[in-house]
Amino acid sequence: DTVYSHKAWHDNSPAIKKINYPMGADPTGNLAYYCGVYIHNEGLALRGTFIIDPDGILKAYEVNDNSIGRSADELLRKLQAAIHTREHHGEVCPASWRPGKDILKPGLDLVGKI
């Protein structure tokens, strides 16, 4: 989408009006192409979500067909896990982990128990 379509969407949607962070635009499709989600024959991108840490390291990604919705709750959980593990080196957040829940510390004692 373009910056202008994002602005129109923001100005006319009560749900999107609540967004208080910048929305990125990729009108040329270059970023979508780089991320491997661009559909050439349609001029569209698949629904992709990418979590990249401050060092530019890809920590998590999810790509869905445009007919399949994404879960904002799961995206937030993955983002919180990426932040937690960055701040707590050596800890691992298991599936369905939420802030405040138990983490894992990799080691031989976990082998065969997960």
VOVEXGU-400878 format. One record per residue: x, y, z of N, C-alpha, C, O in turn. Coordinates in nm, 2 decimals. Each point is the difference from the previous one (the first is absolute). Layout:
% VOVEXGU-400878
- X / Y / Z / X / Y / Z / X / Y / Z / X / Y / Z
...
END
This chain:
% VOVEXGU-400878
- 0.08 / -0.12 / 0.00 / -0.08 / 0.12 / 0.00 / 0.09 / 0.13 / 0.00 / 0.12 / -0.01 / 0.03
- -0.18 / 0.11 / -0.07 / 0.07 / 0.13 / 0.01 / -0.03 / 0.07 / 0.13 / -0.08 / -0.04 / 0.08
- 0.16 / 0.14 / -0.05 / -0.02 / 0.09 / 0.12 / -0.14 / 0.06 / -0.01 / -0.06 / 0.01 / 0.11
- 0.02 / 0.03 / -0.22 / -0.13 / 0.06 / -0.02 / -0.12 / -0.10 / 0.03 / -0.10 / 0.04 / 0.07
- 0.11 / -0.16 / -0.11 / -0.10 / -0.10 / 0.03 / 0.00 / -0.03 / 0.15 / -0.11 / -0.02 / 0.06
- 0.23 / 0.02 / 0.00 / 0.00 / -0.02 / 0.15 / -0.06 / 0.11 / 0.07 / -0.07 / -0.02 / 0.10
- 0.09 / 0.14 / -0.14 / -0.06 / 0.12 / 0.06 / -0.15 / 0.00 / -0.01 / -0.07 / 0.02 / 0.10
- 0.02 / -0.06 / -0.22 / -0.14 / 0.00 / -0.02 / -0.06 / -0.11 / 0.09 / -0.11 / 0.01 / 0.06
- 0.18 / -0.13 / -0.05 / -0.05 / -0.11 / 0.08 / 0.00 / 0.05 / 0.15 / -0.10 / -0.03 / 0.07
- 0.20 / 0.09 / -0.03 / 0.02 / 0.05 / 0.14 / -0.11 / 0.10 / 0.03 / -0.07 / 0.00 / 0.11
- 0.04 / 0.09 / -0.20 / -0.10 / 0.11 / 0.02 / -0.14 / -0.05 / 0.00 / -0.09 / 0.07 / 0.05
- 0.06 / -0.18 / -0.11 / -0.14 / -0.05 / -0.02 / -0.03 / -0.13 / 0.08 / -0.12 / -0.04 / -0.01
- 0.21 / -0.02 / 0.07 / -0.03 / -0.12 / 0.08 / 0.02 / 0.02 / 0.15 / 0.11 / 0.04 / 0.04
- -0.21 / -0.05 / 0.04 / 0.01 / 0.02 / 0.14 / 0.11 / -0.10 / 0.06 / 0.07 / 0.04 / 0.09
- -0.06 / -0.16 / -0.14 / 0.10 / -0.09 / 0.06 / 0.14 / 0.04 / -0.04 / 0.08 / 0.00 / 0.09
- -0.06 / 0.04 / -0.21 / 0.13 / 0.04 / -0.05 / 0.04 / 0.14 / 0.06 / 0.12 / 0.03 / 0.02
- -0.22 / 0.05 / 0.01 / 0.03 / 0.13 / 0.07 / 0.08 / -0.01 / 0.13 / 0.07 / 0.09 / 0.04
- -0.09 / -0.21 / 0.02 / 0.06 / -0.02 / 0.13 / 0.15 / -0.03 / -0.01 / 0.07 / 0.00 / 0.10
- -0.02 / -0.03 / -0.22 / 0.14 / -0.03 / -0.02 / 0.08 / 0.12 / 0.02 / -0.02 / 0.11 / -0.06
- 0.12 / -0.12 / 0.15 / 0.08 / 0.12 / 0.03 / 0.15 / -0.02 / -0.03 / 0.09 / 0.05 / 0.06
- -0.06 / -0.14 / -0.16 / 0.13 / -0.02 / -0.05 / 0.00 / 0.02 / -0.15 / -0.10 / -0.01 / -0.06
- 0.22 / 0.03 / 0.00 / 0.01 / 0.02 / -0.14 / -0.04 / -0.13 / -0.08 / 0.03 / -0.11 / 0.04
- -0.10 / 0.13 / -0.15 / -0.04 / -0.11 / -0.08 / 0.10 / 0.01 / -0.13 / 0.01 / 0.11 / -0.05
- 0.05 / -0.21 / 0.02 / 0.09 / 0.00 / -0.12 / -0.07 / -0.02 / -0.13 / -0.11 / -0.07 / -0.01
- 0.16 / 0.14 / -0.09 / -0.06 / -0.01 / -0.13 / 0.10 / -0.07 / -0.10 / 0.12 / 0.02 / 0.02
- -0.16 / -0.10 / -0.11 / 0.09 / -0.06 / -0.10 / -0.07 / 0.00 / -0.14 / -0.03 / -0.11 / -0.05
- 0.00 / 0.23 / 0.00 / -0.07 / 0.01 / -0.12 / 0.07 / -0.07 / -0.12 / -0.07 / -0.04 / -0.10
- 0.20 / 0.03 / 0.10 / 0.07 / -0.07 / -0.11 / 0.01 / -0.15 / 0.02 / 0.03 / -0.07 / -0.10
- -0.06 / 0.02 / 0.22 / 0.01 / -0.14 / 0.02 / 0.14 / -0.05 / 0.03 / 0.02 / -0.12 / 0.01
- 0.07 / 0.21 / 0.00 / 0.14 / -0.04 / 0.01 / 0.03 / -0.07 / 0.14 / 0.06 / -0.11 / 0.00
- -0.12 / 0.16 / 0.10 / 0.02 / -0.07 / 0.13 / -0.07 / -0.14 / 0.00 / 0.05 / -0.09 / 0.05
- -0.17 / 0.09 / -0.10 / -0.08 / -0.13 / -0.01 / 0.08 / -0.10 / -0.09 / 0.01 / -0.12 / 0.04
- 0.05 / 0.17 / -0.14 / 0.09 / -0.09 / -0.09 / 0.12 / -0.05 / 0.08 / 0.03 / -0.12 / 0.00
- 0.03 / 0.21 / 0.07 / 0.12 / -0.04 / 0.08 / -0.03 / -0.10 / 0.11 / 0.08 / -0.09 / 0.02
- -0.20 / 0.10 / 0.04 / -0.04 / -0.09 / 0.10 / -0.07 / -0.13 / -0.05 / -0.03 / -0.09 / 0.08
- 0.02 / 0.08 / -0.21 / -0.05 / -0.12 / -0.06 / -0.15 / -0.02 / 0.00 / -0.05 / -0.11 / -0.01
- -0.02 / 0.22 / 0.03 / -0.15 / -0.01 / 0.01 / -0.07 / 0.06 / -0.12 / -0.12 / 0.00 / 0.00
- 0.19 / 0.06 / -0.09 / -0.06 / 0.07 / -0.12 / -0.05 / -0.11 / -0.10 / 0.06 / -0.09 / -0.03
- -0.19 / 0.11 / -0.01 / -0.06 / -0.08 / -0.10 / 0.00 / 0.08 / -0.13 / -0.08 / 0.09 / -0.03
- 0.18 / -0.13 / -0.06 / 0.02 / 0.08 / -0.12 / -0.12 / 0.01 / -0.09 / -0.03 / 0.11 / -0.04
- -0.04 / -0.22 / 0.01 / -0.11 / 0.01 / -0.09 / -0.12 / 0.07 / 0.05 / -0.10 / 0.03 / -0.07
- 0.09 / 0.00 / 0.20 / -0.11 / 0.08 / 0.06 / 0.04 / 0.14 / 0.04 / -0.09 / 0.08 / 0.02
- 0.22 / -0.05 / -0.01 / 0.04 / 0.13 / 0.05 / -0.04 / 0.02 / 0.15 / -0.01 / 0.11 / 0.04
- 0.00 / -0.22 / 0.03 / -0.03 / 0.01 / 0.14 / 0.10 / -0.08 / 0.08 / 0.09 / -0.07 / -0.05
- -0.10 / 0.08 / 0.18 / 0.09 / -0.07 / 0.09 / -0.08 / -0.10 / 0.09 / -0.12 / 0.04 / 0.03
- 0.17 / -0.15 / 0.00 / -0.06 / -0.09 / 0.10 / 0.01 / 0.08 / 0.14 / 0.07 / 0.09 / 0.01
- -0.16 / -0.14 / 0.08 / 0.00 / 0.07 / 0.13 / 0.13 / -0.06 / 0.08 / 0.00 / -0.11 / 0.04
- 0.09 / 0.20 / -0.02 / 0.12 / -0.04 / 0.07 / 0.03 / 0.09 / 0.12 / -0.03 / 0.12 / 0.00
- 0.07 / -0.19 / 0.11 / 0.04 / 0.07 / 0.12 / 0.14 / -0.04 / 0.03 / 0.03 / -0.11 / 0.01
- 0.05 / 0.21 / 0.02 / 0.14 / -0.02 / 0.02 / 0.05 / 0.07 / 0.13 / -0.03 / 0.12 / 0.01
- 0.09 / -0.19 / 0.08 / 0.05 / 0.06 / 0.12 / 0.15 / 0.00 / -0.01 / 0.07 / -0.10 / -0.01
- -0.01 / 0.22 / 0.00 / 0.14 / 0.02 / -0.02 / 0.06 / 0.08 / 0.12 / -0.06 / 0.10 / 0.03
- 0.16 / -0.15 / 0.03 / 0.06 / 0.06 / 0.12 / 0.08 / 0.13 / -0.04 / 0.03 / 0.02 / -0.12
- 0.01 / 0.06 / 0.22 / 0.07 / 0.12 / -0.03 / 0.14 / -0.02 / -0.07 / 0.05 / 0.09 / -0.06
- 0.00 / -0.21 / 0.06 / 0.12 / -0.04 / -0.07 / -0.03 / -0.04 / -0.14 / 0.10 / -0.04 / -0.07
- -0.22 / 0.04 / 0.03 / -0.04 / -0.04 / -0.14 / -0.01 / -0.15 / -0.01 / -0.01 / -0.05 / -0.12
- 0.00 / -0.03 / 0.23 / -0.02 / -0.14 / -0.01 / -0.14 / -0.04 / 0.00 / -0.08 / 0.04 / 0.09
- 0.04 / -0.12 / -0.18 / -0.14 / -0.05 / -0.01 / -0.02 / -0.10 / 0.11 / 0.07 / -0.10 / 0.02
- -0.17 / 0.13 / 0.07 / -0.03 / -0.08 / 0.12 / -0.12 / -0.09 / -0.02 / -0.01 / -0.11 / 0.05
- -0.09 / 0.16 / -0.13 / -0.12 / -0.08 / -0.03 / -0.06 / 0.05 / -0.13 / 0.00 / 0.12 / -0.02
- -0.07 / -0.20 / -0.05 / -0.08 / 0.04 / -0.11 / -0.11 / -0.09 / -0.02 / 0.00 / -0.12 / 0.03
- -0.10 / 0.17 / -0.10 / -0.12 / -0.08 / -0.03 / -0.05 / 0.05 / -0.13 / -0.02 / 0.12 / -0.02
- -0.01 / -0.21 / -0.08 / -0.05 / 0.04 / -0.13 / -0.13 / -0.08 / -0.02 / 0.00 / -0.12 / 0.01
- -0.11 / 0.19 / -0.04 / -0.13 / -0.06 / -0.03 / -0.05 / 0.04 / -0.13 / 0.04 / 0.10 / -0.06
- -0.12 / -0.19 / 0.00 / -0.07 / 0.03 / -0.12 / -0.09 / 0.12 / 0.03 / -0.04 / 0.01 / 0.12
- 0.00 / 0.07 / -0.21 / -0.08 / 0.11 / 0.02 / -0.15 / -0.04 / 0.04 / -0.07 / 0.09 / 0.05
- 0.04 / -0.21 / -0.06 / -0.13 / -0.05 / 0.04 / 0.00 / -0.05 / 0.15 / -0.11 / -0.04 / 0.05
- 0.22 / 0.05 / 0.02 / 0.02 / -0.05 / 0.13 / 0.04 / 0.12 / 0.09 / 0.10 / 0.06 / -0.02
- -0.18 / -0.03 / 0.12 / 0.03 / 0.11 / 0.10 / 0.11 / -0.04 / 0.09 / 0.04 / -0.11 / 0.02
- 0.01 / 0.22 / 0.04 / 0.11 / -0.02 / 0.10 / -0.05 / 0.03 / 0.14 / -0.11 / 0.07 / 0.02
- 0.18 / -0.11 / 0.08 / -0.04 / 0.02 / 0.14 / 0.09 / 0.11 / 0.06 / 0.12 / -0.02 / 0.02
- -0.18 / 0.13 / 0.02 / 0.07 / 0.11 / 0.06 / 0.05 / -0.05 / 0.14 / 0.11 / 0.04 / 0.04
- -0.19 / -0.12 / 0.03 / 0.05 / -0.05 / 0.13 / 0.12 / -0.08 / -0.01 / 0.10 / 0.01 / 0.08
- -0.09 / -0.10 / -0.19 / 0.12 / -0.09 / -0.01 / 0.12 / 0.09 / -0.05 / 0.11 / -0.03 / 0.04
- -0.14 / 0.13 / -0.12 / 0.11 / 0.09 / -0.04 / 0.06 / 0.07 / 0.12 / 0.12 / 0.01 / 0.01
- -0.21 / 0.04 / 0.07 / 0.05 / 0.07 / 0.12 / 0.08 / -0.09 / 0.10 / 0.10 / 0.03 / 0.05
- -0.15 / -0.16 / -0.04 / 0.07 / -0.10 / 0.08 / 0.14 / -0.02 / -0.05 / 0.10 / -0.01 / 0.07
- -0.09 / -0.01 / -0.20 / 0.13 / -0.02 / -0.07 / 0.09 / 0.12 / 0.03 / 0.12 / -0.01 / 0.02
- -0.17 / 0.13 / -0.04 / 0.08 / 0.12 / 0.02 / 0.04 / 0.01 / 0.15 / 0.12 / 0.03 / 0.02
- -0.20 / -0.06 / 0.07 / 0.03 / 0.00 / 0.14 / 0.11 / -0.10 / 0.03 / 0.09 / 0.02 / 0.08
- -0.10 / -0.14 / -0.14 / 0.10 / -0.10 / 0.02 / 0.13 / 0.04 / -0.06 / 0.11 / -0.02 / 0.06
- -0.11 / 0.09 / -0.17 / 0.13 / 0.05 / -0.06 / 0.06 / 0.10 / 0.09 / 0.13 / 0.00 / 0.01
- -0.21 / 0.09 / 0.04 / 0.06 / 0.10 / 0.09 / 0.05 / -0.07 / 0.13 / 0.11 / 0.04 / 0.04
- -0.18 / -0.13 / 0.01 / 0.04 / -0.07 / 0.13 / 0.14 / -0.07 / -0.02 / 0.09 / 0.01 / 0.08
- -0.09 / -0.09 / -0.19 / 0.13 / -0.07 / -0.02 / 0.11 / 0.09 / -0.04 / 0.12 / -0.04 / 0.03
- -0.14 / 0.15 / -0.09 / 0.11 / 0.10 / -0.02 / 0.05 / 0.05 / 0.13 / 0.12 / 0.02 / 0.02
- -0.21 / 0.01 / 0.07 / 0.04 / 0.06 / 0.13 / 0.05 / -0.11 / 0.10 / 0.06 / 0.04 / 0.10
- -0.09 / -0.17 / -0.12 / 0.04 / -0.11 / 0.09 / 0.07 / -0.10 / -0.08 / -0.06 / -0.11 / -0.03
- 0.18 / 0.14 / 0.00 / 0.08 / -0.10 / -0.09 / 0.01 / -0.14 / 0.07 / 0.02 / -0.01 / 0.12
- -0.04 / -0.09 / -0.21 / 0.00 / -0.13 / 0.05 / -0.13 / -0.06 / 0.04 / -0.01 / -0.12 / 0.02
- -0.09 / 0.20 / -0.01 / -0.14 / -0.05 / 0.03 / -0.07 / -0.02 / -0.13 / 0.02 / 0.06 / -0.10
- -0.12 / -0.15 / 0.11 / -0.08 / -0.04 / -0.12 / -0.15 / 0.01 / 0.04 / -0.04 / -0.05 / 0.11
- -0.04 / 0.11 / -0.20 / -0.14 / 0.01 / 0.03 / -0.07 / -0.12 / -0.08 / 0.01 / 0.00 / -0.12
- -0.07 / -0.09 / 0.19 / -0.07 / -0.11 / -0.06 / -0.13 / 0.04 / -0.08 / -0.04 / 0.12 / 0.02
- -0.01 / -0.21 / -0.09 / -0.13 / 0.03 / -0.07 / -0.10 / 0.04 / 0.10 / -0.01 / -0.05 / 0.11
- -0.08 / 0.15 / -0.15 / -0.10 / 0.05 / 0.08 / 0.05 / 0.08 / 0.12 / -0.08 / 0.04 / 0.09
- 0.21 / -0.01 / -0.08 / 0.05 / 0.08 / 0.11 / -0.06 / 0.14 / 0.00 / -0.03 / 0.06 / -0.10
- 0.01 / -0.01 / 0.22 / -0.05 / 0.14 / 0.02 / 0.09 / 0.06 / 0.11 / 0.05 / -0.07 / 0.08
- -0.04 / 0.20 / -0.09 / 0.09 / 0.07 / 0.11 / -0.05 / -0.04 / 0.14 / -0.12 / 0.00 / 0.03
- 0.22 / -0.03 / 0.05 / -0.03 / -0.04 / 0.14 / -0.01 / -0.16 / 0.01 / 0.01 / -0.05 / 0.12
- -0.02 / -0.02 / -0.23 / -0.01 / -0.14 / 0.01 / 0.14 / -0.06 / 0.00 / 0.10 / 0.07 / -0.02
- -0.09 / -0.20 / 0.05 / 0.13 / -0.07 / 0.00 / 0.07 / 0.00 / -0.13 / -0.06 / -0.01 / -0.11
- 0.20 / 0.02 / 0.12 / 0.08 / 0.00 / -0.12 / 0.08 / -0.13 / 0.01 / 0.00 / -0.07 / 0.10
- 0.08 / 0.04 / -0.21 / 0.08 / -0.12 / 0.00 / 0.15 / 0.05 / 0.00 / 0.03 / 0.10 / -0.06
- 0.06 / -0.18 / 0.12 / 0.14 / 0.02 / -0.02 / 0.05 / -0.12 / -0.06 / 0.01 / -0.11 / 0.06
- 0.04 / 0.12 / -0.19 / 0.05 / -0.12 / -0.07 / 0.11 / -0.07 / 0.07 / 0.09 / 0.06 / 0.06
- -0.09 / -0.19 / -0.06 / 0.10 / -0.08 / 0.06 / -0.03 / -0.15 / -0.01 / -0.11 / -0.04 / -0.05
- 0.20 / -0.04 / 0.09 / -0.02 / -0.15 / -0.01 / -0.12 / -0.05 / 0.08 / -0.06 / -0.10 / -0.04
- 0.02 / 0.17 / 0.15 / -0.11 / -0.04 / 0.08 / -0.14 / 0.01 / -0.08 / -0.10 / -0.06 / 0.04
- 0.10 / 0.14 / -0.15 / -0.12 / 0.01 / -0.08 / -0.01 / -0.10 / -0.11 / -0.11 / -0.03 / -0.05
- 0.22 / -0.04 / 0.02 / 0.00 / -0.10 / -0.11 / -0.11 / -0.11 / 0.03 / 0.00 / -0.06 / 0.10
- -0.09 / 0.05 / -0.20 / -0.10 / -0.11 / 0.01 / -0.12 / 0.04 / 0.09 / -0.09 / -0.08 / 0.01
- 0.09 / 0.20 / 0.04 / -0.11 / 0.04 / 0.09 / -0.10 / 0.10 / -0.07 / -0.10 / 0.04 / 0.06
- 0.14 / 0.01 / -0.17 / -0.09 / 0.10 / -0.07 / -0.08 / -0.06 / -0.11 / -0.08 / 0.06 / -0.07
END
